[in-house]
């Protein structure tokens, strides 16, 4: 199930995933079914270039040596799950 998050919380969660990827010497890969492509995100500016609209579901995965170390789904929406995501990823 994807977390319903605001744009601000989504950006903060992605920053946390980027930090984790760097710490583990891995890569953050994001996927949205409407794009039909995966994108490697190394910086929040890379993520900002992606055209994400309200209702889009984003899969974020940190890969280290082809193994997924961290994964979650986020849906850009009203922010109903902002508090849950902040507690989980923004410590």
Order of alpha helices (4+ residues) and beta strands (2+ residues): beta-alpha-beta-beta-alpha-beta-beta-alpha
